[in-house]
């Protein structure tokens, strides 16, 4: 019984002893192999000893670096794509016109240029544009003999443009482009082109300073018109507007005479008003009443006035003007002393030295001014001011008054 139990135990012990002995035998063989390899020189070393040459080592191929990975590793952004090139538009600034085909160089009609309705100006923002103006003697041909097209244009764009130039830096603030349509020949009326907006600007943004309008047809600069922007400020903390901008220009210096269909003598004057006393920020262009009275003297003698009362004596008149704008008053003059004919006519202008005197003031009589405009009549014709005389003034500075208007300058 006891012998039967001992047999399995004896068998297990013999198996364990056999496994241990086999593992020890493999370990001894492994040690011997490693020892032999260590003691035996390599075949490459044997070749070196035999030839006396140094071994060469293969140079590894250069590593190709990923730029994006490098930038990422350095914490930098990948290179940005270049900005798209600015749009460029063809234009007519190099187009040569045939100026010799016209009797005179191109000229800017002064009355249309001073027409307040042709200008746009926002006194609160300083935004300005010229919507329309009339030009005389536009060349009808290009130098190459082809016809000048002012109503439509090729890919080169409109032929006529106006540059708004900042005179303090002599830099162009804005360039306006125009088509031209026939008015009363030889005059054409320019019409502002303001679309598309990225090519044709709608406004010039102006601040206080001196500016000029430079007129071009093709490559030819034919007229310059200076003007100023003045700034008026209000330090009152309750004022709805702290500042307004006001235009100063030829309308402050010039008036003109023309004649009605009945040949009545008409005096034309540009009323202006500049005030910071505004109702609110949206109502800076309020209407303001001014009093005025006009007298006309010939060789020192009073011969006509703007208004006569029922007793035949001259009287005060009134005119409404908009703040920050200039507005044209046209007034036919009446013969003085009173005459059944009533109005002075062109035929009444005898040769002599004349002077228009304009007295105007606020409605309450304050801020009174007396302005004087002299002129001369010879052979029943009003002699042109030297600025309007082509024989005395260069074309760029010429005051174009046409046939029917006679500009006179304030003393």
C-alpha positions as CSV (number, residue, x, y, z in Angstrom):
1,X,0.0,0.0,0.0
2,X,2.8,2.4,0.9
3,X,4.9,1.4,-2.0
4,X,2.0,2.2,-4.4
5,X,1.8,5.8,-3.1
6,X,5.5,6.4,-3.3
7,X,5.9,5.6,-7.0
8,X,4.2,8.7,-8.3
9,X,6.2,11.0,-6.0
10,X,9.4,9.3,-7.1
11,X,8.5,9.8,-10.8
12,X,7.9,13.5,-10.4
13,X,11.2,14.0,-8.6
14,X,13.1,12.3,-11.4
15,X,11.4,14.5,-14.0
16,X,12.3,17.7,-12.2
17,X,15.9,16.6,-11.8
18,X,16.2,15.8,-15.6
19,X,14.8,19.2,-16.6
20,X,17.2,21.1,-14.4
21,X,20.2,19.2,-15.8
22,X,19.2,19.9,-19.4
23,X,18.8,23.7,-18.7
24,X,22.3,23.8,-17.1
25,X,23.7,22.0,-20.1
26,X,22.2,24.6,-22.6
27,X,23.5,27.5,-20.5
28,X,27.1,26.2,-20.5
29,X,27.0,25.8,-24.3
30,X,25.8,29.4,-24.8
31,X,28.6,30.7,-22.7
32,X,31.2,28.8,-24.7
33,X,29.8,30.2,-28.0
34,X,29.9,33.8,-26.8
35,X,33.5,33.3,-25.6
36,X,34.6,31.9,-29.0
37,X,33.0,34.8,-30.9
38,X,34.6,37.4,-28.7
39,X,38.1,35.9,-29.1
40,X,37.8,35.4,-33.0
41,X,38.5,38.6,-35.1
42,X,36.0,39.7,-37.7
43,X,36.6,39.0,-41.4
44,X,36.5,42.8,-42.1
45,X,39.4,43.3,-39.6
46,X,41.3,40.5,-41.2
47,X,40.9,42.3,-44.6
48,X,42.2,45.5,-43.1
49,X,45.3,43.9,-41.7
50,X,45.9,42.2,-45.0
51,X,45.6,45.3,-47.3
52,X,46.7,48.1,-44.8
53,X,43.6,50.2,-45.9
54,X,41.3,52.0,-43.4
55,X,37.7,50.9,-43.4
56,X,35.2,53.2,-45.1
57,X,31.9,53.9,-43.6
58,X,28.8,54.5,-45.8
59,X,27.4,58.0,-45.4
60,X,23.8,58.0,-44.6
61,X,21.4,59.8,-47.0
62,X,20.5,63.3,-45.9
63,X,17.3,63.5,-44.0
64,X,14.5,65.4,-45.8
65,X,13.0,67.8,-43.4
66,X,9.3,68.7,-43.6
67,X,9.1,72.5,-43.5
68,X,5.6,72.4,-42.0
69,X,6.8,70.0,-39.3
70,X,9.8,72.2,-38.6
71,X,7.6,75.3,-38.2
72,X,5.2,73.3,-36.0
73,X,8.1,72.1,-33.8
74,X,9.3,75.7,-33.4
75,X,5.8,76.9,-32.6
76,X,5.5,79.1,-35.7
77,X,2.8,79.3,-38.2
78,X,3.1,77.8,-41.7
79,X,4.0,80.5,-44.3
80,X,0.9,82.5,-45.3
81,X,-0.4,82.7,-48.9
82,X,0.6,85.9,-50.6
83,X,-2.1,88.6,-50.6
84,X,-3.9,88.9,-53.9
85,X,-2.5,91.7,-56.1
86,X,-4.4,95.0,-55.9
87,X,-6.9,95.6,-58.7
88,X,-5.5,97.7,-61.5
89,X,-7.8,99.4,-64.0
90,X,-6.9,100.8,-67.4
91,X,-7.5,104.5,-67.8
92,X,-7.2,107.4,-70.2
93,X,-4.6,109.4,-68.3
94,X,-2.0,108.8,-71.1
95,X,-4.4,109.4,-74.0
96,X,-3.3,112.3,-76.2
97,X,-6.1,114.5,-77.6
98,X,-6.0,116.7,-80.7
99,X,-6.4,120.1,-79.0
100,X,-5.5,122.0,-82.2
101,X,-8.9,121.1,-83.8
102,X,-10.8,123.4,-81.4
103,X,-10.8,127.3,-81.4
104,X,-9.7,127.3,-77.7
105,X,-8.4,124.9,-75.2
106,X,-11.0,123.2,-73.0
107,X,-12.5,125.5,-70.3
108,X,-14.7,125.2,-67.2
109,X,-17.9,127.2,-67.3
110,X,-17.6,129.3,-64.1
111,X,-21.4,129.7,-63.5
112,X,-21.9,126.0,-63.6
113,X,-18.9,125.3,-61.4
114,X,-20.3,127.7,-58.8
115,X,-23.8,126.3,-58.9
116,X,-24.4,125.0,-55.4
117,X,-26.7,122.4,-56.7
118,X,-23.9,120.8,-58.7
119,X,-21.8,120.3,-55.6
120,X,-22.5,118.0,-52.7
121,X,-20.9,118.8,-49.4
122,X,-21.7,117.5,-45.9
123,X,-20.6,120.0,-43.3
124,X,-20.7,117.4,-40.5
125,X,-18.6,114.7,-42.2
126,X,-16.5,116.7,-44.8
127,X,-17.7,114.5,-47.6
128,X,-17.7,116.3,-51.0
129,X,-18.4,115.5,-54.6
130,X,-19.1,117.4,-57.8
131,X,-22.1,115.8,-59.6
132,X,-22.1,118.0,-62.7
133,X,-20.3,120.8,-64.4
134,X,-20.1,122.2,-67.9
135,X,-17.0,122.2,-70.0
136,X,-16.4,124.1,-73.3
137,X,-14.4,123.2,-76.3
138,X,-13.8,119.5,-75.5
139,X,-11.6,118.1,-78.3
140,X,-13.5,115.9,-80.7
141,X,-10.6,113.8,-81.8
142,X,-7.7,111.9,-80.4
143,X,-4.2,112.6,-81.7
144,X,-4.3,109.5,-83.7
145,X,-7.4,110.8,-85.6
146,X,-10.0,108.6,-84.0
147,X,-13.2,110.2,-82.7
148,X,-13.4,111.1,-79.0
149,X,-16.3,109.4,-77.3
150,X,-17.5,111.1,-74.2
151,X,-20.8,109.3,-73.8
152,X,-19.5,105.8,-73.6
153,X,-15.9,104.5,-73.4
154,X,-13.6,101.6,-74.1
155,X,-11.8,99.6,-71.5
156,X,-9.7,102.6,-70.9
157,X,-12.5,104.3,-69.1
158,X,-13.9,107.9,-69.2
159,X,-11.9,110.6,-71.0
160,X,-12.6,113.4,-68.5
161,X,-11.7,113.4,-64.8
162,X,-11.3,115.8,-61.9
163,X,-8.6,115.3,-59.3
164,X,-9.1,116.7,-55.8
165,X,-5.7,117.7,-54.7
166,X,-4.5,118.5,-51.1
167,X,-2.3,121.5,-51.7
168,X,-0.5,121.1,-48.3
169,X,1.1,117.8,-49.6
170,X,0.4,118.1,-53.3
171,X,-1.2,114.7,-53.2
172,X,-4.4,113.5,-54.9
173,X,-7.1,112.9,-52.4
174,X,-9.7,111.5,-54.8
175,X,-10.2,111.3,-58.6
176,X,-13.8,111.7,-60.0
177,X,-14.6,110.4,-63.5
178,X,-17.2,111.7,-65.9
179,X,-19.1,111.0,-69.0
180,X,-20.1,114.1,-71.1
181,X,-23.3,114.9,-72.9
182,X,-24.0,117.8,-75.2
183,X,-25.5,120.9,-73.5
184,X,-25.5,124.1,-75.6
185,X,-22.5,123.9,-77.9
186,X,-19.7,124.5,-77.5
187,X,-20.4,123.3,-73.9
188,X,-20.8,119.7,-72.7
189,X,-22.2,118.8,-69.3
190,X,-20.2,116.3,-67.3
191,X,-22.0,113.7,-65.3
192,X,-20.3,112.0,-62.4
193,X,-19.7,108.2,-62.8
194,X,-19.7,106.6,-59.4
195,X,-20.2,102.9,-60.1
196,X,-18.7,100.4,-59.6
197,X,-17.6,101.9,-56.3
198,X,-14.2,100.1,-56.2
199,X,-13.2,101.9,-59.4
200,X,-15.1,105.2,-59.3
201,X,-15.3,106.9,-55.9
202,X,-18.5,108.6,-54.9
203,X,-17.0,111.1,-52.4
204,X,-13.9,112.9,-51.4
205,X,-13.3,113.0,-47.6
206,X,-12.0,116.5,-46.7
207,X,-10.6,118.0,-43.5
208,X,-9.5,121.6,-42.8
209,X,-7.0,122.8,-45.4
210,X,-6.4,124.1,-48.9
211,X,-7.4,122.1,-52.0
212,X,-7.7,122.4,-55.7
213,X,-9.8,120.8,-58.4
214,X,-7.6,119.8,-61.4
215,X,-9.5,119.1,-64.6
216,X,-8.2,116.7,-67.2
217,X,-9.2,115.4,-70.6
218,X,-7.0,112.4,-71.5
219,X,-3.4,113.3,-70.6
220,X,-4.1,117.1,-70.7
221,X,-4.5,119.2,-67.6
222,X,-6.7,122.2,-68.7
223,X,-8.0,124.0,-65.6
224,X,-7.3,124.4,-61.8
225,X,-9.9,125.7,-59.4
226,X,-8.7,126.4,-55.8
227,X,-10.9,126.3,-52.7
228,X,-10.5,125.9,-48.9
229,X,-12.1,124.0,-46.1
230,X,-12.5,125.8,-42.8
231,X,-13.4,124.2,-39.5
232,X,-15.6,125.8,-36.9
233,X,-15.7,124.3,-33.3
234,X,-18.1,124.5,-30.4
235,X,-16.7,123.9,-26.9
236,X,-20.1,123.8,-25.3
237,X,-20.5,120.2,-23.8
238,X,-24.2,120.3,-24.6
239,X,-23.7,121.2,-28.2
240,X,-25.1,118.5,-30.6
241,X,-22.1,119.0,-32.9
242,X,-18.6,119.8,-31.7
243,X,-17.4,120.9,-35.2
244,X,-18.6,121.7,-38.7
245,X,-16.7,122.2,-42.0
246,X,-17.4,125.1,-44.3
247,X,-16.3,125.5,-47.9
248,X,-14.6,128.7,-49.0
249,X,-14.2,129.4,-52.7
250,X,-14.9,131.6,-55.7
251,X,-18.5,132.1,-54.6
252,X,-17.1,134.3,-51.8
253,X,-15.2,136.6,-54.2
254,X,-17.3,136.8,-57.4
255,X,-20.7,137.9,-58.6
256,X,-22.0,138.2,-62.1
257,X,-24.3,140.2,-64.4
258,X,-26.5,138.8,-67.1
259,X,-29.6,139.9,-68.9
260,X,-33.1,138.4,-68.8
261,X,-35.1,137.6,-71.9
262,X,-36.4,141.1,-71.8
263,X,-32.8,142.4,-71.6
264,X,-33.3,143.5,-68.0
265,X,-30.1,144.0,-66.0
266,X,-29.8,141.2,-63.4
267,X,-27.3,141.1,-60.6
268,X,-26.3,137.6,-59.4
269,X,-24.8,137.1,-55.9
270,X,-23.9,134.0,-53.9
271,X,-25.3,134.2,-50.4
272,X,-23.6,132.1,-47.7
273,X,-24.1,131.5,-44.0
274,X,-21.8,129.8,-41.5
275,X,-23.0,129.0,-38.0
276,X,-22.5,126.4,-35.3
277,X,-25.9,127.3,-33.7
278,X,-27.6,124.2,-34.9
279,X,-30.8,122.5,-33.6
280,X,-29.4,119.0,-33.5
281,X,-26.8,116.8,-35.1
282,X,-29.0,116.1,-38.1
283,X,-30.2,119.7,-38.7
284,X,-27.0,121.6,-39.4
285,X,-28.4,122.8,-42.8
286,X,-31.2,125.0,-41.4
287,X,-32.6,128.0,-43.3
288,X,-31.5,131.5,-42.3
289,X,-33.1,134.8,-43.3
290,X,-30.8,137.7,-44.5
291,X,-31.7,141.3,-45.3
292,X,-30.2,142.9,-48.4
293,X,-30.3,145.9,-50.5
294,X,-28.5,146.5,-53.9
295,X,-27.4,149.8,-55.4
296,X,-25.8,150.5,-58.8
297,X,-23.7,153.6,-59.4
298,X,-22.4,155.0,-62.7
299,X,-19.5,157.4,-62.3
300,X,-20.6,157.9,-58.7
301,X,-24.3,158.6,-59.4
302,X,-27.0,156.2,-58.1
303,X,-28.9,154.9,-61.2
304,X,-30.7,151.7,-60.0
305,X,-31.7,149.8,-56.9
306,X,-33.0,146.3,-56.0
307,X,-36.4,147.4,-54.6
308,X,-38.6,150.4,-54.5
309,X,-41.5,151.0,-52.1
310,X,-44.9,152.5,-53.0
311,X,-43.5,156.0,-52.6
312,X,-40.7,155.4,-55.0
313,X,-38.0,155.1,-52.3
314,X,-35.6,152.2,-52.1
315,X,-36.4,149.5,-49.6
316,X,-34.9,146.4,-47.8
317,X,-35.5,143.0,-49.3
318,X,-35.0,139.5,-47.8
319,X,-33.5,136.2,-48.9
320,X,-33.3,132.7,-47.2
321,X,-30.0,130.9,-47.3
322,X,-29.1,127.5,-46.0
323,X,-26.4,127.1,-43.3
324,X,-23.0,125.8,-44.7
325,X,-24.1,126.2,-48.3
326,X,-24.0,129.0,-50.9
327,X,-27.1,129.9,-52.8
328,X,-27.6,132.2,-55.8
329,X,-29.7,135.4,-55.5
330,X,-30.7,136.8,-58.9
331,X,-32.1,140.3,-58.8
332,X,-33.3,142.6,-61.6
333,X,-32.5,146.2,-60.8
334,X,-35.0,149.0,-61.0
335,X,-34.3,152.5,-62.4
336,X,-33.8,155.1,-59.7
337,X,-35.3,157.7,-59.4
338,X,-38.6,155.9,-60.2
339,X,-39.3,155.6,-63.8
340,X,-42.4,154.3,-65.7
341,X,-40.0,151.9,-67.5
342,X,-39.3,150.3,-64.0
343,X,-36.3,148.0,-64.8
344,X,-32.8,148.9,-66.0
345,X,-32.0,147.3,-69.3
346,X,-28.9,146.5,-71.3
347,X,-29.6,149.5,-73.5
348,X,-29.4,151.8,-70.5
349,X,-25.7,151.0,-69.9
350,X,-23.9,154.0,-71.2
351,X,-20.2,154.0,-71.2
352,X,-18.6,154.7,-67.9
353,X,-17.3,153.3,-64.6
354,X,-19.8,151.3,-62.6
355,X,-20.0,149.8,-59.2
356,X,-22.5,147.5,-57.6
357,X,-22.9,147.9,-53.8
358,X,-24.5,145.1,-51.9
359,X,-25.5,145.7,-48.3
360,X,-26.6,142.7,-46.3
361,X,-27.1,141.7,-42.7
362,X,-28.8,139.2,-40.4
363,X,-32.6,139.5,-40.1
364,X,-32.2,141.6,-37.0
365,X,-29.8,143.9,-38.7
366,X,-26.7,142.5,-37.0
367,X,-23.5,141.5,-38.9
368,X,-24.0,144.2,-41.5
369,X,-21.6,144.2,-44.5
370,X,-21.2,146.4,-47.6
371,X,-19.6,144.7,-50.6
372,X,-18.5,146.5,-53.7
373,X,-18.1,145.2,-57.2
374,X,-16.7,147.5,-59.9
375,X,-16.9,147.1,-63.7
376,X,-16.5,149.2,-66.9
377,X,-18.8,149.6,-69.9
378,X,-17.4,150.6,-73.2
379,X,-19.5,150.7,-76.5
380,X,-22.5,149.4,-74.5
381,X,-20.5,146.3,-73.6
382,X,-19.3,145.2,-70.1
383,X,-15.6,144.7,-70.4
384,X,-14.4,141.4,-69.2
385,X,-12.3,141.0,-66.0
386,X,-8.7,140.2,-66.8
387,X,-9.2,136.7,-65.4
388,X,-11.9,136.2,-68.1
389,X,-9.7,137.7,-70.9
390,X,-7.9,135.0,-72.9
391,X,-5.3,137.5,-74.0
392,X,-4.4,138.2,-70.4
393,X,-4.8,134.9,-68.6
394,X,-3.4,131.4,-69.3
395,X,-6.0,128.7,-70.1
396,X,-5.5,126.8,-66.8
397,X,-6.5,129.8,-64.7
398,X,-9.1,131.2,-67.1
399,X,-12.5,132.3,-65.8
400,X,-14.8,131.0,-68.6
401,X,-17.9,133.2,-68.5
402,X,-19.3,132.4,-72.0
403,X,-21.1,134.9,-74.1
404,X,-24.0,135.9,-71.8
405,X,-22.4,136.3,-68.3
406,X,-20.1,139.0,-67.0
407,X,-18.2,138.1,-63.8
408,X,-17.2,140.9,-61.5
409,X,-14.9,140.6,-58.5
410,X,-15.4,142.0,-55.0
411,X,-13.0,144.7,-54.0
